[in-house]
Amino acid sequence: MAAETLIAQSVDVHVYDAMPSVGRKFLMAGIGGMNITHAEPAAQFITRYGDRKNQIAPMLEQLNAASLRDWVHQLGFETFVGSSGRVFPIDMKAAPLLRAWLHRLRHAGVHFHVRHQWQGWDAQQNLCFHTPQGAYFTKPDAVILALGGGSWAKLGSDGKWLPLLAQQGIKVATLKPANCGFNVSWSDYFQARFAGAPLKTITVKYADKHDVAHEKSGEIMVTSNGVEGSLIYAISATLRDEIEANGHAQIHLDLLPQKNIDAVIQAIAHPRGARSLSSHLQSRLNLKGLKVALLREVLTAEAMNDPVQLGNAIKALPIVLNSTRPLDEAISSAGGVTFTDLNEELMLTKLPGVFCAGEMLDWEAPTGGYLLTACFASGRVAGNGAWSWLQKNQLN
């Protein structure tokens, strides 16, 4: 997006990518459907950026969700709004969109250089790259760094740039997993039987850092290591921060959100005769399979046979999260270049003429199109900032 912004001003633009082809994480984002942005009202949209909403808001003034949809349409692809408000290209795919975009950029004059791994600056302030042909040096009039975060290193965003900027005195916050799964100490039996199983139609209850209670409904995925899925990703920042502060986090699962506690306890207390508890729970509450196994995983045998304790657990089953899954498994990352070291045009104040964009900035957002939207918007801001810098210094 930065390249597109600059090439429109007839700037000579070169894009260097460490990978054999560009946009690999963009393609990964399209697995399962290219969720490009979200259609919710702007006032709600900006809240998705949490503590960084004040930094992201000015970026969205340059490129917001509506203008991003228009951009997709200009590339020749229609979009639609899904039932959850998420916006997708009509064919749900990332590859055709990326191909069309690269074709347009190349036709406009953007030069792409792949297999160029950035190594920092030399003493003469040349950019240094490692390539299959050996070392390569260049000294452009302006530089935009869009080096990604630290998740999915095999796609190029390996975080190796952090020490390169730290050496230049740039303040960089440690990269952390965002939109990530969490480790839970399941028993061997539970792991073997239920890893990979979805836990549907539930509500997750949790408290934020201000101890305010929240609830979110949907489904999660049980893994051999713990839990993941869209419902967990949506609250992962809060859970991650709680683990950092307290060594663990706790969520409560309402396994029957459609029933109140009194109805649940009454159903359990109904005489079951010779039926097993599992049969009784299935007959009276339609509880079976994974949900019953979760109850047995957490509760003692005594609690399982006490209608009040069991009923309360069905409505608020405590699950202890021990740690996040590794950064490289996360959908995205938090941390990166701090906004205190950037001006409003995303130029590094300690390195005039060097701009930063994308996930390498210190912000995070949930899935749902918010990540891509802010990445695109930051590219537009950095591109405009670089153009302003070139003009100001008569380098265009």
PALUM-956084 format. One line per field, with one value per residue (C-alpha): x negated, y, z negated. Coordinates in nm, 2 decimals. Each point is the difference from the previous one (the first is absolute). Example, Ala and Ser with C-alpha at 12.3 -4.5 7.8 and 13.67 -1.06 7.14 Angstrom:
BEGIN
u c(-1.23; -0.14)
v c(-0.45; 0.34)
w c(-0.78; 0.07)
This chain:
BEGIN
u c(0.00; -0.29; -0.15; 0.34; 0.03; -0.35; 0.01; 0.31; -0.23; -0.24; -0.26; -0.25; 0.11; -0.19; 0.15; -0.25; 0.14; -0.19; 0.22; 0.00; 0.34; 0.18; 0.31; -0.03; 0.16; 0.28; 0.06; 0.00; 0.26; 0.22; 0.01; 0.36; 0.12; -0.16; 0.14; -0.12; 0.18; 0.32; 0.32; 0.09; 0.04; -0.32; 0.06; 0.00; -0.27; -0.26; 0.05; -0.14; -0.35; 0.02; -0.27; -0.13; 0.33; -0.13; -0.30; 0.20; 0.29; -0.20; -0.12; 0.36; 0.07; -0.23; 0.13; 0.31; 0.21; 0.22; -0.29; -0.17; 0.31; -0.01; -0.36; 0.09; 0.27; -0.25; -0.21; 0.30; 0.14; 0.35; 0.03; 0.28; 0.08; 0.03; 0.25; -0.25; -0.08; -0.33; -0.07; -0.13; -0.08; 0.28; -0.21; -0.14; -0.36; -0.32; -0.21; 0.20; 0.01; -0.38; -0.07; 0.21; -0.16; -0.36; 0.08; 0.13; -0.31; -0.24; 0.18; -0.02; -0.38; -0.06; -0.32; 0.02; -0.32; 0.06; -0.24; -0.15; -0.04; -0.05; -0.31; 0.02; -0.22; -0.37; -0.23; 0.10; 0.37; 0.05; 0.27; -0.17; 0.16; -0.09; 0.09; -0.08; -0.25; -0.17; 0.01; 0.20; 0.00; 0.22; 0.06; 0.35; 0.12; 0.27; 0.06; 0.32; -0.04; 0.29; -0.17; 0.30; 0.02; -0.12; 0.26; -0.02; -0.37; -0.01; 0.20; -0.26; 0.11; -0.27; -0.07; -0.37; 0.02; 0.05; -0.37; -0.08; 0.23; -0.10; -0.37; 0.12; 0.15; 0.36; 0.22; 0.16; 0.25; -0.05; 0.21; 0.28; 0.25; 0.34; 0.31; -0.15; 0.09; -0.08; -0.14; 0.22; -0.12; 0.24; -0.02; -0.15; 0.34; 0.17; -0.28; 0.02; 0.38; 0.09; -0.30; 0.13; 0.37; 0.21; 0.18; 0.32; 0.27; -0.17; -0.07; -0.34; 0.00; -0.31; -0.12; -0.21; -0.30; 0.24; 0.18; 0.31; 0.20; 0.05; 0.17; -0.04; 0.19; -0.10; -0.22; -0.36; -0.23; -0.14; -0.36; -0.25; -0.17; 0.30; 0.26; 0.00; 0.25; 0.17; 0.17; -0.33; -0.19; 0.25; -0.10; -0.36; -0.16; 0.18; -0.08; -0.37; -0.04; 0.16; -0.24; -0.29; 0.12; 0.11; -0.16; 0.34; 0.34; 0.34; 0.31; 0.34; 0.20; 0.38; 0.07; 0.38; 0.04; 0.36; 0.10; 0.00; -0.17; 0.32; 0.13; -0.33; -0.02; 0.37; -0.07; -0.30; 0.19; 0.28; 0.00; -0.20; 0.07; -0.24; -0.14; -0.36; -0.08; -0.11; 0.33; 0.18; -0.18; 0.07; 0.36; 0.08; -0.24; -0.12; -0.35; -0.23; -0.34; -0.26; 0.20; 0.05; -0.36; -0.11; 0.21; -0.16; -0.34; 0.04; 0.24; -0.05; 0.22; 0.17; 0.08; 0.13; 0.26; 0.11; 0.27; -0.09; -0.37; 0.05; 0.26; -0.22; -0.29; 0.22; 0.07; -0.35; -0.26; -0.34; -0.29; -0.35; -0.22; -0.37; -0.18; 0.04; -0.09; -0.33; -0.03; -0.06; 0.34; 0.19; 0.21; -0.17; -0.23; 0.01; -0.30; -0.24; -0.11; 0.15; 0.21; -0.21; -0.29; 0.22; 0.15; 0.36; -0.13; -0.15; -0.36; -0.26; -0.09; -0.36; -0.04; 0.14; 0.12; 0.07; 0.37; 0.16; 0.33; 0.21; -0.02; -0.35; 0.16; 0.10; 0.37; 0.24; 0.36; 0.23; 0.07; 0.29; -0.17; -0.14; -0.36; 0.00; 0.18; -0.25; -0.30; 0.13; 0.07; -0.34; -0.15; 0.20; -0.12; -0.36; 0.02; 0.14; -0.25; -0.29; 0.14; 0.02; -0.36; -0.12; 0.17; -0.12; -0.36; 0.03; -0.08; 0.29)
v c(0.00; 0.23; -0.08; 0.07; 0.33; 0.11; -0.13; 0.22; 0.30; -0.14; -0.09; -0.27; -0.28; -0.32; -0.27; -0.25; -0.32; -0.27; -0.28; -0.15; 0.17; 0.29; 0.01; -0.34; 0.09; 0.18; -0.33; -0.18; 0.25; -0.12; -0.36; -0.08; 0.33; 0.33; 0.22; 0.34; 0.23; 0.04; 0.19; 0.10; 0.38; 0.20; 0.08; -0.37; -0.09; 0.22; -0.16; -0.32; 0.15; 0.02; 0.21; 0.11; 0.13; 0.36; -0.09; -0.20; 0.25; 0.25; -0.28; -0.10; 0.36; -0.06; -0.35; -0.14; -0.31; 0.16; 0.13; -0.34; -0.16; 0.25; -0.09; -0.37; 0.10; 0.20; -0.31; -0.16; -0.20; 0.04; -0.03; -0.12; 0.03; -0.33; -0.06; 0.10; 0.33; -0.12; 0.11; -0.24; 0.01; -0.18; -0.31; 0.00; -0.05; 0.20; -0.12; 0.16; 0.33; -0.01; -0.09; 0.28; 0.25; -0.11; 0.03; 0.35; 0.10; -0.14; 0.16; 0.33; -0.04; -0.15; -0.21; -0.32; -0.17; -0.34; -0.21; 0.32; -0.04; 0.34; 0.01; 0.35; 0.30; 0.03; 0.29; 0.20; -0.05; -0.23; -0.26; -0.34; -0.32; -0.36; -0.15; -0.33; 0.19; 0.14; 0.34; 0.28; 0.37; 0.29; 0.35; 0.13; 0.34; -0.13; -0.34; -0.17; -0.30; -0.25; -0.30; -0.17; -0.12; -0.33; -0.26; -0.25; 0.05; -0.24; 0.26; 0.27; 0.18; -0.14; 0.31; 0.00; 0.38; 0.08; 0.01; 0.19; 0.28; -0.02; 0.05; 0.33; 0.11; -0.07; -0.11; -0.33; -0.18; -0.38; -0.20; -0.20; -0.25; 0.16; -0.19; -0.31; -0.32; -0.09; -0.30; -0.19; -0.30; -0.26; -0.36; -0.26; -0.16; 0.33; 0.09; -0.34; 0.01; 0.36; 0.19; 0.17; 0.00; 0.32; 0.12; 0.16; 0.23; 0.12; 0.33; 0.09; 0.22; 0.19; 0.31; 0.28; 0.17; 0.23; -0.30; 0.07; -0.31; -0.08; -0.27; -0.12; -0.27; -0.23; -0.31; -0.10; -0.28; -0.24; -0.09; -0.25; 0.29; 0.21; 0.22; 0.23; 0.13; 0.33; 0.04; -0.05; 0.22; 0.29; 0.02; -0.12; 0.33; 0.02; -0.36; 0.04; 0.31; -0.17; -0.29; 0.24; 0.17; -0.30; -0.31; -0.14; 0.11; -0.15; 0.00; -0.15; -0.19; 0.01; -0.33; 0.07; 0.38; -0.05; -0.13; 0.18; -0.15; -0.09; -0.20; -0.18; -0.10; -0.11; -0.22; -0.16; -0.06; -0.18; -0.37; -0.20; -0.35; -0.26; 0.23; 0.10; 0.37; 0.04; -0.14; 0.22; 0.32; -0.09; -0.07; 0.30; 0.27; -0.14; 0.01; -0.26; -0.08; 0.27; 0.22; -0.29; -0.10; 0.35; -0.01; -0.33; 0.15; 0.29; -0.12; -0.27; -0.30; 0.14; 0.33; -0.19; -0.17; 0.32; 0.17; 0.35; -0.03; -0.16; 0.25; 0.29; -0.16; -0.04; 0.37; 0.11; -0.27; 0.13; -0.06; 0.11; 0.12; -0.05; 0.18; 0.12; -0.22; 0.09; 0.33; -0.17; -0.18; 0.32; 0.17; 0.33; 0.16; 0.29; 0.22; 0.16; 0.36; 0.23; 0.29; 0.23; -0.04; 0.08; 0.33; 0.03; -0.11; -0.32; 0.13; -0.10; 0.32; -0.13; -0.11; 0.28; -0.14; -0.35; -0.09; -0.31; -0.17; -0.30; -0.26; 0.10; 0.30; -0.05; -0.07; -0.29; -0.08; -0.30; -0.19; 0.11; 0.23; 0.24; -0.12; 0.04; 0.33; 0.16; -0.15; 0.15; 0.33; 0.02; -0.07; 0.29; 0.23; -0.10; 0.04; 0.35; 0.08; -0.11; 0.21; 0.30; -0.06; -0.03; 0.33; 0.18; -0.10; 0.05; -0.37; -0.09)
w c(0.00; -0.07; 0.34; 0.17; -0.18; 0.12; 0.35; 0.06; -0.06; 0.27; -0.27; 0.10; -0.24; -0.08; -0.22; -0.17; -0.14; -0.18; 0.14; 0.35; 0.06; -0.15; -0.21; -0.16; -0.33; 0.20; 0.17; -0.34; -0.13; 0.29; -0.11; -0.08; 0.15; 0.08; -0.28; 0.13; -0.25; -0.21; 0.07; -0.36; -0.08; -0.03; -0.36; -0.09; 0.25; -0.16; -0.34; 0.13; -0.02; -0.38; -0.16; 0.34; 0.14; -0.03; 0.22; 0.25; 0.04; 0.21; 0.23; 0.07; 0.10; 0.29; 0.08; -0.17; 0.04; 0.27; 0.20; -0.03; 0.15; 0.28; 0.06; 0.04; 0.24; 0.21; 0.03; 0.16; -0.28; -0.16; -0.38; -0.23; -0.37; -0.18; -0.28; -0.26; 0.17; 0.14; 0.36; 0.26; 0.37; 0.18; 0.07; -0.35; 0.13; -0.06; 0.29; 0.29; -0.19; -0.06; 0.36; 0.13; -0.24; 0.09; 0.37; -0.05; -0.21; 0.25; 0.29; -0.19; -0.03; -0.34; 0.00; -0.21; -0.14; -0.16; -0.22; -0.14; -0.38; -0.16; -0.23; -0.12; 0.09; 0.06; -0.12; 0.31; -0.08; 0.30; -0.04; -0.01; 0.14; 0.01; 0.34; 0.18; 0.20; -0.30; -0.18; 0.15; -0.10; 0.09; -0.14; 0.08; -0.08; -0.22; -0.16; -0.11; -0.23; 0.01; -0.16; -0.17; -0.36; -0.13; 0.08; 0.29; 0.05; 0.29; 0.19; -0.06; -0.32; -0.22; -0.22; 0.08; 0.06; -0.37; -0.09; 0.32; -0.11; -0.36; 0.11; 0.14; -0.33; 0.11; -0.29; 0.09; -0.22; -0.04; 0.25; -0.16; 0.14; 0.10; 0.12; -0.15; -0.17; -0.36; -0.19; -0.24; -0.20; 0.14; -0.12; 0.24; 0.04; 0.09; 0.25; 0.17; 0.03; 0.08; 0.15; 0.31; -0.11; 0.03; -0.31; 0.15; -0.13; -0.32; -0.17; -0.14; -0.31; -0.10; -0.17; 0.15; -0.16; -0.19; -0.14; 0.21; 0.10; 0.37; 0.20; 0.36; 0.17; 0.28; 0.02; -0.09; 0.11; -0.25; 0.09; -0.15; -0.17; -0.10; 0.18; 0.30; 0.26; 0.09; -0.34; -0.18; 0.25; -0.06; -0.37; 0.03; -0.08; -0.33; -0.09; 0.11; -0.22; -0.30; 0.04; 0.01; -0.32; -0.20; 0.15; 0.13; 0.12; -0.07; 0.22; -0.07; 0.26; 0.00; 0.17; 0.02; 0.06; 0.11; -0.35; -0.34; -0.30; -0.18; 0.30; 0.03; -0.37; 0.01; 0.30; -0.16; -0.33; 0.19; -0.11; 0.25; -0.12; 0.14; 0.27; 0.00; -0.07; 0.37; 0.12; -0.24; 0.11; 0.36; -0.06; -0.22; 0.14; 0.33; -0.14; 0.15; 0.14; -0.04; -0.24; -0.25; 0.04; -0.09; -0.31; -0.10; 0.08; -0.24; -0.28; -0.26; -0.01; -0.31; 0.19; 0.30; -0.22; -0.17; 0.20; -0.13; 0.06; 0.34; 0.10; -0.10; 0.20; 0.31; -0.02; -0.09; 0.05; -0.11; 0.25; -0.11; 0.29; -0.09; 0.28; 0.36; 0.29; 0.17; 0.19; 0.33; -0.02; -0.06; 0.27; -0.08; -0.25; -0.24; -0.07; 0.24; 0.08; -0.26; 0.11; -0.22; 0.24; 0.31; 0.12; 0.13; 0.35; -0.15; 0.05; -0.26; -0.18; -0.06; 0.37; 0.23; 0.33; -0.15; -0.04; -0.16; 0.09; -0.07; -0.27; -0.10; -0.18; -0.37; 0.04; 0.02; 0.09; 0.01; 0.32; 0.21; 0.25; -0.25; 0.04; 0.37; 0.00; -0.24; 0.19; 0.33; -0.17; -0.15; 0.35; 0.14; -0.29; 0.04; 0.38; -0.03; -0.27; 0.22; 0.29; -0.23; -0.12; 0.36; 0.10; -0.31; 0.07; 0.37; 0.07; 0.22)
